[in-house]
């Protein structure tokens, strides 16, 4: 019961250290291969496309400058990955067996390459810092969760906390079930498991029967059981966020975007509350 192919998304900034530290720790723990995918914007391609639209051409000097900037960004990702791997004695570079970390070259078609890379991925790791970086509008996170349906670990704090207390925001929904599936290798290694239950809204709809069914499933997989913990607050999302904090949770497992994206965009919802709680526990999200 472990991850074997983990994708870590890197943007070339200082926030990559958070992503790669978690990915390297998971690789050692699970005997996994981590493939680091550069997903920073390609300014050269964007400007060339803009120039073609406007009927202009970039000067050779400008193209050279942009190319060098892309090379420097790739080099920063490579350096950060080497440092993260070295810190835990993780093999670095090409190879078929884990544990190891491999850095892919930057692509001029990141959306298409990301889709292909995630077809067989067990888990995607993104640091909280990446989500908060300039120009990050959530499209990458949306693509991974909604289009590729790969579970995503939003890394926060220290990776050691992933083996501590874990909480599941359980409401019996399809999205929550997929999140539990995706988090099972982590749940099995946690020191304690709690099931956060709000007395408001859909989280209470399935009641104790839903909890019994979840615990039975966890038992079949050699994990759990989870201890139900009621939480209260002005809203379901506020109750879950505060409950995770009050119980010193290291990882919160939750379904993402259970309602339509339009409704979530307008009203927020639990997923937005989880993502905005930047100083809270790491998140394992699935849709």
Secondary structure, DSSP 8 states (H G I E B T S, - for coil): ----EEEEEE-SSTTHHHHHHHHHHHHHHHT-EEEEEE----HHHHHHHHHHHHT----HHHHHHHHHHHHHHHHHHHHHHHHHHHHTT-EESS-SSSSEEEE----S-HHHHHHHHTTT-SEEEEEHHHHHSTT--SHHHHIIIIIS---EEEE-S-GGGGGSEEEEE--S-HHHHHHHHHHHHHHTT-SEEEEEEESSGGGGTSHHHHHHHHHHHHHHTT----EEEEE--SSHHHHHHHHHHHTT-SEEEEE---S-HHHHHHH--HHHHHHH-TTS-EEEEE-
